[in-house]
Amino acid sequence: MNKREFLLKIKEIVGAESDLDENANFSVSDDFDSLILLNIFLLLKNSGYDIDVQCFTRCKTINDICKLVKIGE
């Protein structure tokens, strides 16, 4: 999965109609809550990414998640 595909899937999970801010901090964004983050984690796991849950929970932005799982452009 490339970054564009990943962002489209996150947009579906969040239910956002506009583009997501890849650098928005999850803790202050109205678009993200714990259930959405769990769904993003499960999306990655089900897509074959081997992610440690502790490393995932340290991610603060969408870009942090992309770096963690090495999703490129």
Buried (B, 14 or more C-beta within 10 A) or exposed (E): BEBEEBBEBBBEBBEEEEEBEBEBEBEEBEBBEEEBBEBBBEBBEEEEBEBEEEEBEEBBBBBBBBEBBEBEE
